[in-house]
Amino acid sequence: MSKSKKRTSIKTSKKTNGNGVGVRILCGVLALAVAAGATLAVLEYCTPYKPSQGFRPQEEQKPTEEAELPVFAGGLYITGTDGAGYDLLSAQIPVEAYAENGLVGYADNAYTITATVKPDNYATNTGVEWALSWTNAESEWATGKSVTDYVTATPSGSGYMESKIVNVTCAQAFGEQITLTASAKDKPEITASCTLDYVQRLEAKNVGLKFGDITCDFEGKKNPMFPNLSQPGTQNTKVPLQLSAYGTAAGGMPELVITQPDEPYTIAGDYQYSYRLNRADGESSYFCHLSSMGSTYYYLFPNYESENEIFPADVMGLNEYNIAEKGLYFGLKNFIEDLELCEYYAGRNVPNGEITKLTLSQIEACAARITDWWANKNDDTSGYTTTNYLFGLTLTVSSEYSNFTRSTKFTIGSIVNTTNSIDDIELNPPSTTI
């Protein structure tokens, strides 16, 4: 049987919740003003890194120098310039380097700004003075607040060279823009400035996902030795599998659960949420394996990421299913109709069976086999396997400033084979006109 062509399709759901999230800052190279005798310079700066929207498979992410920089997840964000004559190189300070830079461990985030006074620090006095102020001190939020309770700028020293290196530290979230101004010690009327914003934080722990009564487990079991860390591979969301075509399956439309901190900010973001079903690394391609009396049945979802599986050309790949539009329901009927569940059968006289798409006419036979499998799955001598893994889900959260993913694996926690009862009959007679 010829191999079907590998297909991929990313489905995206958009939602704006009015909150901003962080950035990964490569650099902000600003050109500012200079001391006496210095020449003017043209402003140059690197634009903030903007991640691609939607999901990008891990194997396609090639290491770059950017990947080694601290990941910006919100907080202080330096942009803009007003002036010419200085070059300022801005770099985010990683948390592990706080101590060596004299920063307190509870700082929200921090940057080192290094000034180069044109021309090449050779003016008579290249010393720099730094000052912080609210961009609009009369705004409702800034009124009565001291800017240094939120952001501080600490030079490395008072000498010419030391004064040009300053640590800008954010202590807490703020709701009004801050202006950082640099001025030449010998000619204070020559100044330049940049803008400090606060991008509201949205971290992975703030985003949850539900499908009806099913809450995705993104955290997993906690490691008893390290309570803040989960044990690898334990992010399993157990679900009841409805076998009957006439019963109600657990699940529903995706419902995001955002528990974002209630704190001020000056930059908000427009978030995109994309969902992708997949088969986790190292997991079997099937969720049910029956082997008895010389016949073998496998039930598996179409997957075009494996080079070893041949599916019918007319079936949809697991990762092509549009969760945002159709939701996710954990019923055998839904698996057959929506996820195009397939069967692999090899009997006594069929040593090399083929993968075929199931139809609803086969649901009763399939349900009977799964029931048998579930009852005997822990019997090591029965020829049944204990695999109860269905598929994995990756939730990707993207904005202009940052992105992150959360993942879980759906596993069968129980099987249900119930039908909906008939409660009443209601007739709607046609209306009559007298």
C-alpha positions, 0 to 999 in steps of 0.5 A: 500500500502506498504511503500517504503524504505527510500533512500538517496544518496549524489551527489558531484561536485568537483571544484578547484579554487586555493584558500584556506579556513579556519580551526577549530583548536582544538589545536596545542600542540607543544614540544619545548626547555627548560632552563638549567637543563631541560629534553627533551620532545617528540613532541605531537600535535593535528591534525587540525579538518578536516570536513567530505566531503559532506552533513551531515544532521543536525539531525546527528550532535551530540554536542561535545566539538569541536562545542563550539570552534570558527569556523575557516574560514580562516586566521592565522593557526599555524602548525609544530614544530622544537625543544624539551623541551617546551610544547606549547598549542595553542588556538584560541581566539574568537572575543568576548574575544579580549578586555579582552586579550588586542587585537584590535577589527579589528584583523584578528584572534588571538591565545594564546600560553602558554608555559610549560618549562620542567620539569614542570616550575621548572628550575632555570629560565623558562623565554621565549623570542619570535621572529617572522621572515619571513621563507624565507625573500628573497622571492619575496613577503616578500622582503621589508616587515616588518613581524610585520605589519602582525603578532605580538607576545605579551607576558603577561609580562616580569616575568618568568610566564608572559613571557610564555603566548603570544598572537599571532595576525594576522593584515592582510593577508600575502603571505610568511610563518612566523616562531615563535621562542621561546628561553630560557632566560638563555640559548638562544642557545636552541630554538624551532619554529613553522610555521605560515601560512595564509589560504585564507578566503572563507566565505558563502557570497563569494559563489553564485549559478545560474541556467541559468537566475535563481540566488539563493537567499541565503541572504533573506530580510534584517531586517530593525532593523539590516541591516546586518541580514536577516529575518528568512525564507526569502531566497526564490528564485522565479522562473517561472514555464513552464507548456507546454511540448513544451516550454523552461523552466527557469534554467540550469546547476549549475554555481558557482559564487565565489567572493573571496577577492583578498588577499595573502595567503600561503595555498590554498584548494581544494574545493568540492561543493555538491547540495542537494534538500530537503523539508524545515522544516515546508513546505507542501509536495505539491506545488499545492492543488486543491479541488473542486466538491468533488475531491482533487488533490495534486502535490508533489515531492517524499520525503523519509525523511517523515514517513507519506508519501508512494510513489511508490517503483520505484520513486527516492527520491527528494534528490537523484536527481543529480544536478551536472550532470543534472542541474535544470530546472523549467518546468512541463515536467522536474519535471515529467521526472527528479524529478518524480513528483507525484499526489495524487488524492482522489475523491468522491468514493476514500476516501483514494487515493494513490500517483502515479507517473505522466507521460507525457501523463498527463501533459496537464491535470496537466497543466490545473489544475495548471493554474486553481489553480494559478488563484484562489489560493488567493480566500479563498472560492474556496477550493484552497490553496496558497502554491507555495513552490516547494522544497529547495536546500542546497549548501555545500562547503567543503575543508580540512580546513572548510565547510559551507552551503548555503540554499534557497527555490524555490517558484513559482513566475509566471506560463508560458504556451508557446510553441517554435515557428518554425522559419525555415526548413533546409535540409541537402542533402547527399554529392555527389562525382563527 
